[in-house]
Amino acid sequence: AKTFTPTSSSDISPLTSGGHPTAGFNISRGDGQEDIKNVAMQLPAGFLGSAAAVPLCPVASANAGNCNDQSKVGDVVAEIGQYGQKLTLPGKVYLTEGVGGDIAGMSIKVPAEAGPYDLGDFITQGRIQIRPSDHGITVNFVDVPKLFKGVPTHIQNMDITLPGIAQSTQKPFLYNASDCSPFNIITSLTPY
């Protein structure tokens, strides 16, 4: 049986109370390990994102890979592959309308291009939910595809960068908590 010992990390800077930090998130799994199926990232209470910072991309447009750059809130670099064979692919992160009562959603779009091959856009949709217990935000990606048009993805590493100020509108997107108490970002990763 394959092992599953993925890692995650984050970098929030600056940590100024009430400031607008740039947030970096990394998820990685070892070569030859089980693929990542679900990602749940619990942000601390008080660390917020503004759904009003950019126009929300309609879910149907996000599913089709047609979000407008006005809805872009960040960048992603994905490394896919297995057994020493890796391909690095850059992509974009968009804020979308929410589903099922969610405040908003998140769409990650990575063009699947390698040399002369273009398989189109690999799209993963996430939900942004408010926790009733402490009003913090949890971002969930469920059933991350492990196949794309018949090709195994084997995501090995994913770096997501979200600027505190939305590039398209110059409006604040991320907000640090207004107090200076320490906080943790809790990430749960489950395999297929």
Secondary structure, DSSP 4 states (H G I P E B T S, - for coil): ------EEEEEEE---TT---EEEEEEE--TTSPPEEEEEEEPPTT-EE-TTSSPPBPHHHHHTT---GGGEEEEEEEEEEETTEEEEEEEEEEEE--STT-SEEEEEEEEEEETTEEEEEEEEEEEEEE-TTT--EEEEE-S--SEETTEE--EEEEEEEE-SB-TTT--B-EE--SS------EEEEEE-
